[in-house]
Amino acid sequence: MPREVRERQMLDAAVAVFARRGYRAASMDEIAELAGASKPLVYLYLHSKEDLFSACIRREAEALIAAVQASVDPGAPADRRLWNGLRGFFAHTAAHPDGWAVLHCQARTHGEPFALEVAALRQRLVDVVTRLITETAEAGGCPEPLPEVEVAGLAHALVGAAESLAGWSNGRDGAASCERQTAETLMNFAWTGLENLRNGRRWAPARA
């Protein structure tokens, strides 16, 4: 069997075990058995449990970023680009719940270097959303350009909301995951605010 195929099988097995057991409780014996490989072969290919977990994080992160980027049509209207990006995100996390569990739950709770890997993924998502928000404001003829710090804050807020919603949607008991409905929930929340900003309508607290 080609090494590339064997490594993919090992990573598939590792993602499933890490998602189910957590990093510390997962055993290389269980991963090897699920992959249909010997434990020494897993160590030969992927070196250590820490290296294997890092490889899982990188693979799942790349797949998620690719899914979001592939779903966004640069020639589509602003709202459609944002909508498609959200659909791509939620469709991928719903279709790969183990991969999302590794990224969103397991990797965040075990310190460096895993947290750094996830932070890098999050920053790449924020960069994609920052570009979408900037393009949305420009396409809508925003009376004044949105300050960079505001765009950055909006992007971080939207990514954080998407992460939280994906975890909530995937974790519901007795309810089928519906990425379209989840994406609509966040789109309605986000687009209302962006539409107001595009038209120069800002919220302000009432004067005391």
Buried (B, 14 or more C-beta within 10 A) or exposed (E): EEEEEBBEBBBBBBBBBBBEBBBEEBEBEBBBBBBEBEBEEBBEBBEEBEEBBBBBBBBBBEBBBEBBEEBBEEEEEBBEBBBBBBBBBBBBBBEBBBBBBBBBBBBBEBEEEBBEBBEEBBEBBBBBBBBBBBBBBEEBEBEEEBEEEEBBEBBBBBBEBBBEBBBEBBEEEEEEBEBEEBBBBBBEEBBEBBBEBBEEEEEEEEEE
